[in-house]
Amino acid sequence: MRTLAAVVAKAPEPGRSKTRLVPPLTPEQAAELQRALLLDTLDACRAGADEVAVLHAGGEGAAELARLVGPGVRLIEQEGRGLGDALSLGLCRLAGEGPVALVSADVPGLPAGALARAFRALERGADVVLGPALDGGYWLIAMREYHEAPFRAIPWSTPAVCAVTRSRCAEARLAVAELEPWRDLDTPADLGAALAELDPALAPRSAAALAALAGLLDGPPGVSLVSSELLADSPWRAAVRDRLARAGGGETAYTYLAAPRAVFVVPVTDAGEVVLVRQYRHPVRDWTLEVPAGSVEDGETPLEAAARELAEETGGRAREWRHLARFFSSSAHLAMASDAFLATGVTLERPSPGEDEEVSLVRLPVAEALARARAGGFVEGQTALALLLAAPQLESVIRRAG
């Protein structure tokens, strides 16, 4: 049967490509890197599969993708919402045509012979083939026939994706084969490591793009991933223990919580009040006063998640939104990137918190909320940080009220 490799990609456009790399890259540099990765990966797929396609998000970028990949590459629009749906529904749709491998467009080409090994493993009886990524995700998933289990209750966009996928396959008694780990390029640290280790023969465009960025990049980290062990998981977070090899020799281990991206919203009404929520937080065994916050669901942008959380927790709708900053909530213990937003012109209706959320609203004058944050009056650190990030705008509200 004919083999198919479908690259999961979107058009490389400044401002929409590799945004986690901006800065240190400019939007134009990030888009150029994405273009190089895509073209190198497509070449590797042409060498390893009978047919090559691009599974893309549709929209305005489809025409640019068609121009970029050229004739002979089928464009297939993704279905559903988010990465989980794109992969699951894409495989469900394509697996009936023969063995199918979905390949990430965030990798610099593929390991030599990887696709041939993946299809050979399927011929020999594997139900699922995974290509683990060094960030805890996977750069390839392949099947002969569609199986739903690898996509059930996965904590997407966390370092636990591959480990939880293995667990779901084991629960469903699916035979899994794995390829060698490969590096996808999502963070500045990834770029520095790839610059040091990538063989230009495997991905010449990517190697050239990385070389052009060398002056912006730090060197590779002093540790490399050996293996990941899933300790416990839920749809929203997972406990992971990684074994790491030190550059100077020897190994160490690191246990941490993998969680999806989060958002924190500073809501300000036209009456000059900051809207906060008071709720019981079991890990600290206490009540906390917080800005509305929550996880970004698969398929949401951070702004969409911020608007949803504001509506759910406070019943709020905002006239204007401003992105304040992106930060790591606790980089030593938690794999979670967070975005803080300022919402102004907020009007309040009936909130609709989750069944397990017991929250009440607290309104503070803007001046009082900011003074408390500066004086250490909020025990919830991310709330204090969000208010301090919004301080210049909050001071403007105070001046206008005065």
Secondary structure, DSSP 8 states (H G I E B T S, - for coil): ---EEEEEE----TTTSSGGGTTTS-HHHHHHHHHHHHHHHHHHHHHH-SEEEEEE--TTHHHHHHHHH-TT-EEEE--SSHHHHHHHHHHHHHGGGS-EEEEESSSSS--TTHHHHHHHHHHTT-SEEEEEBTTSSEEEEEESS--SGGGTT--TTSTTHHHHHHHHHHHTT--EEE---B----SHHHHHHHHHH--TTT-HHHHHHHHHTGGG-----SEEEEEEEEEEE-SS-EEEEEEEEETTS-EEEEEEEE---EEEEEEEETTSEEEEEEEEEGGGTEEEEE--EEE--TT--HHHHHHHHHHHHH-EE-SEEEEEEEEES-TTTEE-EEEEEEEEEEEE------TT--EEEEEEEHHHHHHHHHTT--SSHHHHHHHHHTHHHHHHHHHHH-
